[in-house]
Every structure is written in structure tokens, then in C-alpha cells.
Amino acid sequence: MSKKPKNTVPILLKAVDILEAIAQGRVDTSTRSLATALKIPQSTCYRILQSFVSKDWLRSVPGGGHEISFGIMPLLDSFANHELLVGTVRAPLNTLARETGLTVKMSIRQGSNAVTIFRAESPKATSVNVRLGSKFHLSLGSSGAIFLSQLGAAEVAALIANAPVECWAYQKESNVHARINSVKKHGYAMDMGSYRRQLNAISAPLVLANGQVIAAVTIIGFGNDFLGKRDQIKDELLYTVGGCNRLVAGLHLRGGLNALAP
């Protein structure tokens, strides 16, 4: 069961715990079993379950259990688009990782952060481990510069001004602007250690047919991986992302072309 952070609504956290337990199939999904497993009063558990059933987020099944219902699907439309995006570019990004021996990831913008939604593993025994769902502030790294390059000066300044203090451990504000300018001028950004000193990364934008930047594709490795090969790695990234952009241009998204906009 999830830990209860401060400034939250306890009953909502209990409801989320119930949804997670049912979705993940961790326990028997009857009211009594869920209440016992999640340490929720049975009467409260019953009311939460019936509330979800009334909204068609859950459905009752024979034997007294519950399962996720299709009524919850409209909430997942944006994720369906991201799944479609990942499925469209998975093969070329896996090929890029295999041929360069480096880890490749794809990130989207979520507010002031870049969030990893896909990774292609390096074939090397020792490589950079990128966790799906990991996020960091846009002022950090090469992928953040991809999204910052699409914003006006005032919005960029506000994001930088509100960046967490740890963003400035290995860089200055001028480094952030240099990466933004590189995206605008050359179509890519390099980061040689402003996020983590031992890591190097190069990012390029994934663009819809209307010119909307929807994601950043990043190739990442240790400093030694890039020695004497930085330009070659950059060219391979840009070649692959160019092909991905041609594939993405033909996507039919729920909600139209702006459905994946940050």
C-alpha cells in the first residue's frame, strides 16, 4: 500500500490503493479481501468500490470480485497516444542503441520536467541505466533544452528562476541558454556533464507534421563512450530521428495533432 504523504486526502489515497490492487491483481478482489489486505474498514471499502462501479471504472464479476471496466478508458486517451508514439519509433530507436552500443531514451514534457516514456537498452554489459517514468527539471540535460527551445524568453526565464537548487551543482544559467541556442541553430543539444558529471548525452526533437515538438530523443553514455566519437554519435542520432520524424508525420492521434502537445 502506498505511503501517505502530507497534505493529502486519506480517503482518496485509500481509493487509489484499491484501484492499484485490482489493476495489478495482487489480491483477491472481493470487498472483504481488499479491505483486509489494504487495512481499510470493510464498510469504507464497499462504498469506494460501489462509487467506482457507479462511474464504470470498475465492474463486478461473478464470485464477488471486481475488475477494471472500460469506462475508465477515456482517462487514458493521452497515454494511448504515447503508446502509439512509442510503438511507431521503437524499432529505429532499438536499432540506434544496438549499433552505437549506447542507451537511447525518449522523453516528453510534463510541466517543468522532462519524463522518460521509453528506453532502448545498450547491448553493453556496463551502460547507463535509465528508469521509465524518471523525471528531471527542464533546465537540466540535453532533452530539457529541446523543450525549452520551443518556449518564449519570458517562460524560459521563469522556469530557470524556479529551478531546484540542485540544477546548478554542475552548470550555470549560461550553459542552459547555450544548449537552447544549439537546438535552434543546429537541431540538437549536447550535455557533457551538467546533469551528472560522468554522463554525456545528445538530444534531438521528435516533431509532428505541423511542426509541434512532442518528444526528445536522447542518446546517453559515459564520458569514455563519447571520446573521439561525439560527432559520429551525433550524426547517427540525427539520421535516426529524421527517419522517426517521417514515421511520426503519418500518425493519426486521438484528439488530432495537438493531442501530444506539452
Rosetta blueprint (number, residue, H / E / L):
1 M L
2 S L
3 K L
4 K L
5 P L
6 K L
7 N L
8 T L
9 V L
10 P H
11 I H
12 L H
13 L H
14 K H
15 A H
16 V H
17 D H
18 I H
19 L H
20 E H
21 A H
22 I H
23 A H
24 Q H
25 G L
26 R L
27 V L
28 D L
29 T L
30 S L
31 T H
32 R H
33 S H
34 L H
35 A H
36 T H
37 A H
38 L H
39 K L
40 I L
41 P L
42 Q H
43 S H
44 T H
45 C H
46 Y H
47 R H
48 I H
49 L H
50 Q H
51 S H
52 F H
53 V H
54 S H
55 K L
56 D L
57 W L
58 L E
59 R E
60 S E
61 V E
62 P L
63 G L
64 G L
65 G E
66 H E
67 E E
68 I E
69 S L
70 F H
71 G H
72 I H
73 M H
74 P H
75 L H
76 L H
77 D H
78 S H
79 F H
80 A H
81 N H
82 H H
83 E H
84 L H
85 L H
86 V H
87 G H
88 T H
89 V H
90 R H
91 A H
92 P H
93 L H
94 N H
95 T H
96 L H
97 A H
98 R H
99 E H
100 T H
101 G L
102 L L
103 T E
104 V E
105 K E
106 M E
107 S E
108 I E
109 R E
110 Q E
111 G L
112 S L
113 N E
114 A E
115 V E
116 T E
117 I E
118 F E
119 R E
120 A E
121 E L
122 S L
123 P L
124 K L
125 A L
126 T L
127 S L
128 V L
129 N L
130 V L
131 R L
132 L L
133 G L
134 S L
135 K E
136 F E
137 H E
138 L L
139 S L
140 L L
141 G H
142 S H
143 S H
144 G H
145 A H
146 I H
147 F H
148 L H
149 S L
150 Q L
151 L L
152 G L
153 A H
154 A H
155 E H
156 V H
157 A H
158 A H
159 L H
160 I H
161 A H
162 N L
163 A L
164 P L
165 V H
166 E H
167 C H
168 W H
169 A L
170 Y L
171 Q L
172 K L
173 E H
174 S H
175 N H
176 V H
177 H H
178 A H
179 R H
180 I H
181 N H
182 S H
183 V H
184 K H
185 K H
186 H H
187 G L
188 Y L
189 A E
190 M E
191 D E
192 M L
193 G L
194 S L
195 Y L
196 R L
197 R L
198 Q L
199 L E
200 N E
201 A E
202 I E
203 S E
204 A E
205 P E
206 L E
207 V E
208 L L
209 A L
210 N L
211 G L
212 Q L
213 V E
214 I E
215 A E
216 A E
217 V E
218 T E
219 I E
220 I E
221 G E
222 F E
223 G H
224 N H
225 D H
226 F H
227 L L
228 G L
229 K L
230 R H
231 D H
232 Q H
233 I H
234 K H
235 D H
236 E H
237 L H
238 L H
239 Y H
240 T H
241 V H
242 G H
243 G H
244 C H
245 N H
246 R H
247 L H
248 V H
249 A L
250 G L
251 L L
252 H L
253 L L
254 R L
255 G L
256 G L
257 L H
258 N H
259 A H
260 L H
261 A L
262 P L
